[in-house]
Amino acid sequence: MKRQAWLFRGSYATFAILVNVGCGNEPGAGIDRSGAGPVVTVVDSVLLDENDRFYLGNPFSVVVDTTDGSFLISDFFENRILRYERDGLLRQFYGRPGAGPGEFRSISTAFILNDSIVVGAGNRRKVLQLFSKHDGISVGAQSYSGRVGMGGVSVLGGRVVFPTRDPANGTIAAVWRYPETTIDYVVALPEPYQRSMAGLGRFAAFQSFGSVVAWSDTLLSGMSGLNEIYLSTLDGVLLDTLRLPNTSRRGVPPNVQELFDDLQSFSSMTEMFEVASSMYGLYRMSDGSTVVLHHDSSLDGELPVGNITSEVYLSIIAPNRTTACVDAPVPYSNEMRPVHTLARDTLFLLDRRLNEAEDDLLTWIRAYQIDTSGCIWLDLD
């Protein structure tokens, strides 16, 4: 049985058949890593077990269980969470498609809570579904407001901080006081998003995902369509706005919202994809620095049939949040939308490729070492 590869991208709810074909098992051998940025190097690759019965149709997020090194992948096609062992064998499922307890109709981000609970967000029903990590049994649910992003979740003792673009509250981050049902919605929705939603709304719909990372007293948050990263207290009081310089990635035009919401700006969807970098991840390192991941996306063809790929760039904000080392290219096959996370200072990326010989999909988890020894640190605006 032939398996098709489907891609879901953003809130415009379009599926695209991916048609490119590659060869070989190791990515990025020819990538130029010269420059002032970090060096990102593949140090491990794990091929995931897939077959005609169980396979990854449309991965949304990946998280590493640091207790045993296994991988949890939320899959929009399967509408459940799949756990893979460190050797790539499929071990367990959490949740299933549906509208009842422990079921998903539109799964997004997954994360692990207190080393014992697996959580998956369902954006259509706006419910966090909780499962026992050990046996997969549903153990509760928590409603939320907004649209959960794909840029990571921070668990700080009794507080869970996650990104959610929430027009009702006018915010982009949420602080859940687990195990209570209280959720505080913090950090004001950036003005370009407010302007977009008051008008045509194309920018807010196209660049709809947020990212957040938290410390004990502060958090950094941002939206995929902007270059700005907002430093605030956990209560959402704005302390500073950080603007990353760009040396290799496209960056973001200062009038990006106006471009998207002007019906005359683009003659094709390809031009929309290629106008700006998109921020799709904020992650904390053990020394207090922050990893930022940007995608420079391209569209080959036109939707709904077309191939969306992304060059991925990694930057690091220093612990004092005044300087950054920017724009290291992340080597991977670049045949399908990348999904990534950070665990114990190691970057992990879900790398999917079409196998020409078998007319099938192959999926690897790539592990990357991040080296900042040769960095030139640039001032943040």
N, C-alpha and C positions, 0 to 999 in steps of 0.2 A: 504493500500500500504506500503510495506516494504521500509525503507530508508537505503541505504548503506552509510557507513562512508568511505570517501576517504582522503588520506593524500598526500600532495605534499611537497617534502623536497628538498631544495637546487636547484642548477642549473643543476643537472644531470637529471632533468625532469622525475622523476619516480613516478608513483602513486602506493600506497600500500593499500590493503584492510586491515582494522584493525579488529582483530578478538577476542581480549580479552574481558572478561565479568567481571563486578564488581557488588557490591551491596552497598546499603547505600547511604546517602546524604552528609555526612561530611567526608572530606579527612584527612589523615595523623594522625589518633589518636595515632598510635604507633611510630611515628617518634622520634628519640632521638635528642633532641635539646641541649644536653650538650656540653660544650666546650667554647672556647673564643669568638665565633662569636656573632652576633646579635641574638635576639629571634624574630621569625616571626610567628604571631598568626592570625588565621582566626577570623575576627570580624563580618563578614556579608557574606551572600550567597544569590544570586538572580538567580532564575531559569528562563531562557529565554524561551519565547513562540515560539514554533516551531510546524509545521504541515506538511502534505504531500505537500502543495503548496509552503510554504516558510520555509526554514530551512538553517542552516549553513552547507555547504558542506565541505569547506576547508578554515577556517579563516586564514588570514595572519597577521592582526594587529588589536588591540583594542585601542581606545582612549576614555577618559572620557571628556565630555563637562561639565566643572566646573560651567557653568551658571545655569544648571538645574540637573546635576548629571546623565544625560543620557549617553548611551554607543554607540559609533560608531564602527562598525566592518566591515573591508574590507574583502570580501570573494572571494577567487580565483575561487571557483566553480561557484558562482553566477555572478562574474565579476561586482560587484557593492558594494556600501556601505550601510549597514543596520543600522538604528538608533533604539535602544531599550530604552524605558523609564526605570526609576529607578526601577519600579516594575516588569520589565522583559517583558512588552508587546511591540510588534513590532509596531513602529510608522511611519517610513518613509524610503524611498529608495533614494539613490543618484546614478545617472548613470545607465547604463545597458550594456549588452554585445553588441559588435559591433566595427566598425572602424570609426565612425563618431564623430561629436562634442558631448562631454559628454558621450562617450562610451568607454568601456575597452575591451581589448583582453587578458590582463594579469595583473590584478590589483595587487598591492602590498600594500605599506603603505598608510594610510590615516591620516589626521590631520586637525585641525581647525585653521583658520587664522583670527585674529582680531575679534573673537567672532561672525563673520557674514558669513564666507566663509568656506565651507567644501571642502577639497582638497584630491584627490586620485591620486596616481602615477600608471602609466601603464608601466611596464618595457619593454614590447615588442615594443610598439610604442614610448617609451621614451617621454611621455607627462604627465604633471601634469594637471588634469582636475579640474576645479573650479566650484562649485555649490553654489547657495544661500542656506544658512542654513535653512532659513524659509520655502521655497517652493520647494527646490530641482532643480530649473531651472539652466541649464548650463549658466555660466556667463563668461567663458573664458578658456584659456588653455595656458600652458607655457611648451615649449620643454626643455629637459635637456639631459645631456650626462651621460652614465654609467648605473649602475644597483643599484636602490635604495634599501637600507638595511631595516632591521626590528627593529633597535635599538633606535627608538625615533626620534622626530623632535623638534627643539627649535625655537620658534618665539620670536624675540627680536625687538620690535618696527617694523621698516621697513626692518628687515633682517630675513630671514628664513634659518636656518642651518639644513641640512639633510645629511644622509650618502649615498654616491653613489660611488661604486667601478668603477672607470673610467680608463680603460687601455689607451684610446686615450690621456687623459691628464696626466696619471700617478699619479692619486690622489684618495683619499678615502672620501672626504667631499666636500660639496657644500654650498656656501653662496649666496642666491637669494635676490637681493635688490628689494623686492616687494614695489610698484606695477610696477617698471621698469622690463624690460625683461633681465636685466643683471644678469648673474650667474657667480660667481668666483669659480673655482675649486681649492681646497687647500689641503694641507697635502699630502706629497709624499706617493705613494703606497709602502708599506713595501717591503724590499728586498726579503724575501721569496716568495712573490707573483710575483715579477718581475722575479725571477729565475724560478718559476714554469711555468709562461706563456711563457718564452723563451724555455722551454723544453716540457715535456709531458702535463703539465697543469692540472693534476688531483687534486692536492692540491688546486689550485686557483678555480677550478670548484666546488669541494666538499665543501670548506669553503669560500663561495662567498659573504657572507653578512657582512656589516659594521654597526657600531654604532657610534653615535656622541651626545654630549651634549654641550651646549654653554652658556657662560656668556657674559657680555657686552664687555669684552676685550680679553677673551681667550676661547678656546674650548678644549675638550677632545675627542679623536677619537680612534678607533681601529677596527680590523677585527676579524671575528669569529674564525679564525684558529690560532690566536696568543694570548699570554698572555700579550703582551706589550700594554700600553695605552699611546697615544701621547698627550702631552700638547703643545699647540701652540697658536699663536695669531690668530685672525680671518682672517688674511691674509695668514695663513699657515706657518708662521715662527716657526720652532721647538724650544721649550724652554726646554723641558725635556721629558724623557721617563720613565714611571712608570711601575714597574713590581710587580703585586700583589702576595704576598705569598699565598700558598694554604696549608690548614690543613686537609681538608676532600675531596674536589673535586679532580679529577684526575690530574689536571694541564695540561701543554703542554710540550711535550718532546722538547729539544733544537734542534733536527734534524727533526722536524715534517714535514717540506716540503719535505725533502729527502725521508722520509718514504713513504709519499703518492705518490710521483712521481717515486718510484722504483717499477716496476711491480712485483718484487719478495717479497715485504715486507708483503703482506697480502694474506692469503689463502681464505678469504671470505669477503663479505661486512660487516659481523658482526664485524670482527676485525678492519675494517676501522672506523666504528662508535665508537668503544670502546677505541681507542688509546689515545684520548685527550679530555679535556674539550673544549667547544665552548662558546665564549662570544656572548650573544644575547641581550644585553641591557645596555645602559648608561643613567641614569636619574638624574636630579638635585633635591635636597631637599631644603627646605626653608632656612636652616642654611648655605647653601653653600657647603655641603657635596655632594658626588656623590654615587648613588647606582649602583652597577655593578651586572648583572645577568649572570650566567654561566649555561650551560646545560651539563650534563654527559649523553650522549645518548646511547641507546642500541637497537639492532635489533634482534627481535625474528623471526627466519626464514630467508629467502633470498628474495631480491627484484626480480621481482616486487610485489610478494605476501609476505607480512610480516608485522610486527607490530613494529613501531619505537616509543619508549618511552624515556623520559628524566627525570633524577633527576635534580632538579633546586636548585642552590645555590646562596644566596644573600650575597654580600660583600658591605662594605661602606668605601669610601675614605674620610678621614677627610678634612675639608675646606682648611687647609694649604697644603694638598696634599703630606704630608711626612709620614703619617701613615694610616693604614687601619684595620678595624675589618672584619674578613673574614669568608666565608663559612657557613652561616646559611642555613640549609635545608628548603625549602619552601614546606609546606604540601599541597598536592593535590592528586587526584586519580591516576595520572600517567598511564593513559590508552591511551592517544593520545597526540600529540605534543602540548606543552603549548604555549600560546600566552599571553603577559603581557604588562603592562604599569604602570606608576606612576603618581598620581595626588594628590596634596596637602598632600604630605608625606605619602600617603597610596598606597600600592601595590595592583594592580588589576590583576587577572589572569583568563583567559578563560579556564575553566575546563570541559572537555567533557568526558562523560561516556556512555558505552553501557548499556541499560536497558534490562536485561535478560528476564524479564517477558513479555515485549512488543516487544522484538527483535528490539529495536529502540535506537536512540540517545537521551541523555539528556545533556543540556549545562547549566552550571552555570557560573556566574561571582562571583569569590571569592574576598573579600576585606580583606587585611591583615594589622595589626598594626606591625610596626617595632620598636623594643625596643633595644637600645644600652647601657642601664644602666649597664649591666654586661660585657661589652666588654673588652677584652684585646687588646690594640692597638699595632699592629706590624709595624715595619719600612718597608717602601717601598724600594725596591732595586733601 
